């Protein structure tokens, strides 16, 4: 097996991307897009107006603007970062640049761990050479499709304004233009090492998305999929979001578990099913979310020692497992998340009371659902009547989907279903007309029902595309209004087109991965033989030399061999075939052997021997030994020859270089023959075929054979 980390990503919105070569098959894990890179582009100018009917998506008119003016101004402006430094052009989208160095036609399997890890998939499925099998959970497939369709819808505003591309190589990608970018924007465009320009691609079309979705093979949690009869693939809940998963891959030479960003106890999604990953030969640990949560080296060095010591204690295994489970499933993350959500909602209430509005540009489904629940309770307890708007092209489809996914939700949510309560609070808010959904900012129904102050959920968190851009322009100079922004994006760059900004900005991090103190206990509990661990986490988590597993640290764009998992291969033989076998016991060892003839094939990752084929038994008169091993004992050989009426004598011979000795059995009666016995071979030379057969029979009596 071989493993290559193509990208370690940057948190929830840009998950890692890897290539695993297992049993000769290349497996791509996740295909994300770095949407935070959109911040180098300027949003559609404020004087651009769309005149559209509520039911139509065709542009009736727009006010033209000199597209090159932004570039010309950027050439003459230096000093601090300025809105005119941004790129005034239709955005391209930044994918994993190292992935484009691989020939997609050589990829056999694609595993998608989350909706965010699916956004770059249409870039490859539209390639004529792409033929890989794509595995994804049902929920992730639907949410990923909605997110891609929404991305296309938001991007259309740029298409209306800038028109079609004049060429396949836009002006802003020319080196002389990139050199004019300030360092903060240049690092985003080119990467810190200047090698990431090749990852930029124009956005796919709706037809590309439709074609991509048709190529997906969807799975339930723990449902088995077999690829080519060799690899058995299963998805298990990671707890980070609805439908998000970790993967197990089993083959004839071992099995692998892939651990993505995971949450042990989730407030909305099914909890992290870590026990399903236990006992795998190799664990690929790919949770880099620690970079967003804690950047303090050495934070975890001693925090998990007590739990690890519990696991290493040989006595009371059942008690140890209970103690470990209690430690891993502690509710600290949930409490911390609830406190954070409560604080955000209290800030929202303060803004509303001050006659300001609230903008929440997020695409994280779990966060939206929890904020809606928390804010509805606070509004009711505060006796405030404030409209809540959800503006998105996928708003209705998204909320409809959340009502039919009980099997993907946490146990607490499932219990609500059985008790007859709605799964989430937004159902009651929609019925009471407190939550209003609209497909676009220019919707006639929205303009008719618009009230301020209000609370608005609207994409996109990059603040470059979607309804959030227009609402932010409206409220950016209102000191009573509030923008709730995720730390997935650089706020200084994201807010650049809207400065000067007097609007309050609340930037929050929402961790979706395994907390550092739980990493070592988790890996110890999973009991793998080998763990592939990020080099970037070396200073955060150290492993003792006495760890029960070996550690292989990996870095970006580095291919590493993975040690073999199994020393021997196993084969399954049909029961009716086994009953017919006649075993032969070896002379020198206690092994039992049998020779047979059949059809060997691979099925569900295991070698199998089919029944109904011709079976050749050792005792059959038609069967002769095809393989002998060992060196014959000379005295036993002379005795066996004597029993067959053949007399002979032994001569010891030393070769010229004295490095090897050999023995020669000379036979004169009934005819001339010789048996030359070396350390690695035995050669029979006879004057007649009949005598050679008798000598072979004698040799067969003293050697092990099959």
N, C-alpha and C positions, 0 to 999 in steps of 0.2 A: 504494500500500500504506500501511496505517496500523498502528501497534503501540501496545498499552497494557499496562503492567505492573500487574497487579491486586494482586500480593503478591510480595515478595522472599523470603518464607518465613523459615525459621530452621534451615537445615541438612538433614541426611539425612532426618529424620523429618517435616519439613514443607517440602517442595520449593516452589519459586516457582510462580506461576500467571500466565499471560499470555493476552492476546487479540490475534490477528493478523488483519487484514483484507486479504485477497489476492484479486485478481481478482473482487471483489464477494462473496467468501465469508468468513464469520467463523469463525476457527479458535481454539478454546480449547485451550491447552496445560497439561495437568495439572489435577487437581481434588482437592487434598489436604484433610486435616483436621488441625488443631493439637491433637494429643492431649496436649501438655504443659500445655494449659490446664485439664486435668482436676484439677490440683493445688489448685484453689480449692474443690473438694468434699471432704467428709470421706468416708473409706471406710466400708463397712458396719460398724456398731459391733461391738466385740469380743464382746459378750454375745449376738450373733445366731448361732444354730446352725441348720444345715441337716441334716435327716435324709433321706438319699436312698439308694436302691439304686444299685449300680454301673451298671446298664443303664438307669436311669430318670432323667429330667430334671424330674420333677414334684416340687414341694415338699410334704412331708408336714406339716410344722409349723414355726412360727417364734415366737420370743418377741417380742411387740410392744414398741414404745417410743414415747414422745411425740415425734413428728416435730418439733413446734414448739419443743421445749426447747432445741435447739441455737441457734435464732434468738434466743430470749429471752435466753439466756446471752450471745450475741454483742453484744446491745444494751447490756449492763451492764459489759462488759469493755473496757478500753483498754490503753494501754501496749504492751509488746513483743508480737510475734506469738505467738498462743496457739492450741492445737488448737480451742478453742471459737469462734475467729474464722472457721473454715471453714464452708462452706455444707452443712447437713445436709438433703439432698434428692437425688432421683434426678438424676444428671448429665445435662446437655445437652452437645452437642459443638460446638466452635468451628470454623466453616469460614471461607473467605475472604470477609470481609464485603463487599468491593467487588464480588465476583462476583454477589451478590444484587441489585445495582443494574442488572444486564443482564437483558433478557428472554430466557429460555432458548430460547424458540421461534425466536429469530433466530440462534441458534448453529447453524452448518452442520456443523462437524467438531470432534471432540474427539480430541486426541492424548495418550496416557498414556505417560510416560517411565519410570516405575518403579512397583512395587507400592504405595509410600507415596503416590504421586500419584494413586492410584485410589480411596483410601478414602472420598472425598467424592462419588464418582460416583452412588451410588444416591439421594442427595438430589435429583438432577436428573433421572435417568432415570424416576423415579416421577411426575414432572410430566407431565400429559397433553399439554402443549404442546411437550414436548421431542421433537425428531425428528432430532437430529444423528447423523451417522455417527461411530462410535467406533472408532478404530484403536489396537491395543495388541499387543505381542508375545505369542506363545503362553505363554512362561514367566511374564511379568508378569501375564497374565490369570489363570493358575492360582494363583500366589502371592497376588495381590491378593484373589482370591475366598476363599482360606483365611484370610487376615488379617481380612477383613470378617466371616466366619463366626465366627472366634475372638473378635472384638470383641463381637459380639452375645451369644455364649455367656457372656463375662465380665460383660457388662452385666446379664444376667438376674438376678444376685444382688441387684442394687438393685431390680429389678422385684418380686422375691419379697418383699423387705423393705418397700418403700414403697408397693407396690400401684399401681394405675393412677393417672395424673394426673387431678386433679379438674377441671382446665381446661387450655386451650392456652397459658395465660400463668402460669407458676409464681410462687409467692410471692417467691422469691429475686430475680426479675427486676424487681420493683417498685423504683422509684427510691429510695424511702426506705430500702429494705433495702440497695441497692448503696452508698448513701452511708455506711453503717455499716461497710463493709469497710475493713480497713487498706489503706494505699496500695499495698503489694506485691501484694495480692490484687485490688484495684480495677484496677490496671494490666493484669492478666491478663484480667479480665472485660470491661473497657471499652476497652482499649488506652490508650496514653499520651496520645492526643488525645481520648479519650472517645467514639469513633465506632464501636466494633466490637461493640456489643451486638447489632446486627442479624445478626451472623454465627452466633449461637447457635441450634441446632436440636436437637430430640429425635432420638434415634438411629433409623435405619431398621430395618425388620424383615427376617427371613430371606426372606420373599417378595419384598421389594424387591431384595435381593441377587440372588436367582435371576433375576428379571426383567432386572436390569442385565446379568448375565453373558450372557444370551441375546441382548442387543443388541450385543455386542462383535464386531468383525471382527478376527481374530487374524492376525498376520503373522510370518514368519520374518525373520531378519536379511537385509537387502538385497532382500527380496521387494517387488515393485512393486504398489501399489494405486492405481487411477485413480478420482478422484472427479468425477462429472458430466462426464467426458471432458475436463476442463479442468486439474485438478491431479494431478500424479503424486507419490505419497507413499511414502517408504521409511524404514525404521528401521535404524540401525546401532549396534553395541555401544558403550556408554559405559564399560564396565569397572567401574562402581561396584557392581553387584550382578547376580545372575543375572536375565537378561531385561531389565535396564535398558538404555535406548537414547537416542540422539540422533536427530533427524529431519531429513530433507531434503524440501523441497516445491518442485516444479518446475511452472511455468506458462508460458503464451505470452509473458508480459512479463518473465520472469526466474526465478531460483530462489533459495531461502532455505535456510540450514542453521541448525538450532536446537541449541545446545550446552548441555546440562544438566550437572550434577555428574558429572565423568568421572575415571577413573583409567587412566593410560597402561598400567601393567602390574599386573594383578590376580592375587592368589594363588588365586582360585577361579573367577571369572567370565571370560568372554572379554574380551580386552584392548580398550582404546579404539581403535576403527577411525576414526582421525582423517583418514586419507588419503581416505576416501570423501566427506569434506566439502570436499575441496580444489576450488578453482575456482568456488565458488558466488558469486553476485553479492552476497548479503547474509548476514552471520553475526550471529545473535542470541546473544550470550554471556550465559548465565543461570546461571553457577556462582557462587553466593554462599557456598560452603563456606569461603572464606578467613576469614570471621568466626569460625568455630569453631577454625581452625587457628592463625591469627596475627593479632593485632590491633595490630601495630606499624606505624604509618604510615611510608611511605618505605622499608620493608624491601626492596622489589623494585626500587628505582629504578635500580640499576646492575648487578643480578645477571644480567640477561639481555642486556646490551649486546653481549657478545662473540658470542653466538649470532645476534643480530639483524644484527650486522655481517657475519657469515659469509653470511647470506642475501642481503644487499645487494651482495655482491661479484659482478660480472658474470661473471668467469671461473670455470672448473672447477665448473659447475653440478652435475654428478654427485657430485663430492667434497663440495660444500657440502651436498647433500641427505643424504649418508651421515653427515656430521658433525652435521647437525640431528637426524636419526633417532637417532643415538647419544645426543645430549643429551636428547631427549624421552623416550626409552625407558630411561633410566638406572634402575637398580634401587634407588635410594635409598628410595623410598616403601615398597617391599617389605621392605627391611632394617629400616627404622624400625618398620614394623608388626609384624614378627616379634619384634623386641626388646621391643616393648610387650606383645605377647601372652605372651612368655616371662616377663616381669616379673609380669604378672597371675597366671599359673599358678604361679610360685614363691611368691607371696603366698597363693594358695589352698592350696598344699602346707603352708606354715607354719601356716595355720589348722587344717588337718586334723590335723597332727601335735600341735597343742595341744588336740585333742579338740573343736575348734569346727567348725561347718558353714559352707558357702559358698552364698550365694544370688546368682544371676545373672539379673536380670529384664530380659532383652533380647528383642527381636523381630527383630533384624537377622540374617538367615539366614547370610550369609557369616561374621559374627563367631561365631555358634554353632558352625558347622562347623569353623572354625579352632581355636577354644578346645577343642573336643572332641579334636581331633587332638593339640594340644599337651599337654593335661592327661593324656591316656592314656599318652603317652610318659614324662612325668615321674612318674606314679604307678608305672609299671612299673620305671623306674630307681630309684625310692625304695623299692621292695618294699612298697608300701602297697596294701591292699585296701579301697577305699572305694566304696560304691555311688554311681552317678551317675543322678539322676532327671531326666526331662524331663516336666513336668506341663503339659499343654495339651490343649484339646479337639481340636486339629488335629495333635498330635504324630505319630501314625502316618501320617497322610496326608502330612505335610510331609517326613518322612524317606523315605517310599516315593517321593515325587516326585523327591527329589534323586538317586535311583538311575537315573532314566530321562531325564536331561537332558544327555547328553554334548555335544550340539551347542551348548549355551549356556555351556560351561565353557572354561577356559583350555587352552592346548595341553598343558601338563603334566598336567592332569587327563584329557584325551582320550588321551594316551599310556598312562595307567594302564589305560584301558578296553581298548586294543589289546593290552596285555601280560597281560590277564586279572586285573589287580588291581582291588579295589573303588575307586570314584571318591573316596570319603571314608572316614575311619577309623571313623565311627560304625557302618558295616556290621559290622565285626569286633567292635566293642564290644557290639552288640546280640546277635550270635551267641554271644558269650561270657557274656552276661547281666550284663555290667558296666554297660551302659546300659539302664535300665528306663523304659518310657514308660507314662504314665497320663493319662486324659482329664480328671481333676478331683482336687482336693485331698482330697475326701471319698470317693474311690474305695475300695471295700472291699479290693480287691487291693493298693492302695497302703498302706493301714493294716496289712495283713497282712505286707507285705514291708519295712516301714519300718525303717531302721537309721540311727543317728547315731554318729559324725559322717558327713556326706554332702555331696555337691555337687549342687545343684539348679538346673536351668534352668527358669524359670517366668515367664510374662508377668504383669504388664505393667510396663514401665519407668517409668510415671508414678507407681507405688506407690499407686494409688487403686482399681484393679480387678484381678481375677484372683487366681490362687493366691499371687502374691508378697506380697499384703497379709497373708495368714494366716501365712505362713512368717516374714515380717519381725516380726510380733507375737510369734512364738514365740522368735526369736533376738535381738531388738533389745537385750536387756539382758545378752547373753552376750558378754563382752569378747574371747573367743577366736574368735567367729564373724566372718564377713566378708561384706560386701555390695559387689558390683561394680556400680557405677552409671555410666551414661553421662552426659556433660555436656549432653545434650539437655534436661535438666530441672534446675531450681534445687534443689539438694540441701537447702538450708535449709527451703524450703517443702515439698518432697516428704516429708521425714522428720518434719514437724511432728506428725502424729497419733501418732507412735511415740516421742516424747520423754518422759522422758529416755532417750537411746540410748547404750549403752556399746559396742555392736557396732562393729567396725572398718569404715570406709567407704572404698573405693578408687574414686574418680571419675576416669574416663578419657575422653579424646576420641579418636574413631576417624575420622580424616579420610577423606572419600570424594570429594574434588574435586581439581581441578587445582592444583598448587602454584603460588604466585605467580611464582617465577622462570621458569616455563614458559609463562606466558600470552602474553607478547609474541612469543616465538619460534613458538608454535603459530599465532597469528593471522597472522603474517607468512608462515608456511609454507602456510597455507590459501589465501592470495592472493585474498581477497575484494575487492570494490570499496567496500563499506560495512560497518562493524561497529557494531552497537548494543551499547553497553557500559554497565554500571550506574554511575550517578552515585556510588553509595556506595563504589565502588572508586577514585575519582579520587585519593585521598590514598595509595593503595597502589600504583597503577600509573599512570605517566604516559607519554604517547605524544609522540614528537617531531613537529614540523611536517612533517618529511620522510617520515613514515610512508607506505607504499605504498597505504594505504587511508584513507578518511575515517571519522572517529569521530562517532557520534551518541550522546550520553549520555542515559539515561532514568532516571526516578524513578517511584516508586509512584503509581498513579492519574493518570498523565499520558499523553495520547494524542499520539503523534508521527507526522508523515508520513515515509515512507521514499522517497527519490528514486527515479525510474524507473530500472530496471535496463537496459532495452533501448531504444535510439532507434528501431529499426525492428522490425517484425514479420516473421516468416518464414512461408512457406506451402509445403506439400509438394503436388506435382502428380503424378498417376499417370504412369508411364513411357509407356504407350500414348497418353496424351493429349498428352504433351510432343512425341512424334514427329510429330504432326499439325500442330503449330503453325507458322505462316508469319510470320516476324518482319518487322517494318517498321523500317527505320533512319531516325532523325530527321534533319532537315535541318541543324539548328543545333548539335546535340551528337552524341556518338558512342554514344547509347543505342539499343538495339533494343527495340521494343515490339510487343505483340500483344494483340488484343482477343478475348476468348472469353466464352462463356456456360456456366455450370456450377453445381453445388451446393457451396457452401462450408460446411464443418462443422468442429467441434472434436473431436479424438481424441487422447487421452493427452497433453494439454497443448500440442498443435500444431494449427495451421490446416491443413486438407487440402482439396483440390479433387477431387471425385469424377469419375471418367471415365464415358463413356457418355452424356454430356449433349450438347445441340446446341452445335456449335462454329461461330462466325462468324469467317471469315477476312477479313483486310483486302482481299485481292484478289478477293473474291467480288463478283459483280455486284449481289447483293442487299444487300450491306453498304455502308453509308455512314458516314463518320467522324462520331462522336457528340460528339467533344471536340476543339477546337482551342486552341492556346495560343501566346502570343507576339504581337508586333505586326508586321504585314506590311511588308516593304520596298517602298516606293512605286514605285520604278523597276521592280522585278521584277514587281510587280502590274500595271503598265501594259503590260509586255511580255507577261504571261500573257493579259491582256485582248485585246491586239492579235492574238495567235495564234488567239483565238476569234472574231475579226472585230468586236471592240468597240473603239471609240476613245474616249479620255477625256483630261481635263486635271486637274492638281492645283492646289488653292488652299489656302494656309496661312492659318489663321484664329486670332486671339488672342481669348480670352474677355474679358469686361468687367473682371473682377478681375485679369486678366493672370497668374493663377496657373496656368493650363493652356492649352496650345496644342493645336490639332487640325488635321488635314488632311482636305480634302474632295476626293474624286475625282468630278468632274462627267462624266457620260456623256450624249451627245446622239444617238449613232448606234449601233445601229439604232433605239433608243428612248430616252426620257429615264429616267435613274437616277442614284443617288449612293451613294458609299461614304464614310462618315464614320469616320475612324480616330482614336481617342483612345488615351491611355496605357493604359487598362484595358479597352477594349472596341472592337469594330469593328461598325458597324451598316450593313446593306445595305438601301437603299430603291429599289424598282423599280416601273415601271408595269405590267409583265406578269410572270406566273409563269415563263415560259420564259426571259426575260432575267435574272431573279433566280437561276435555276438555273445559267445560264452564268457569272454573276459569282461565285456560290458555288464553282463548279468552279475558276475562276481563283484565288480566295482559298485554296482547298484546296491548290493547287500550291505556294504560297509559304509556307504555314504548316505547322508540325508538328501532326499530328493522329493520332487513334486511334479 
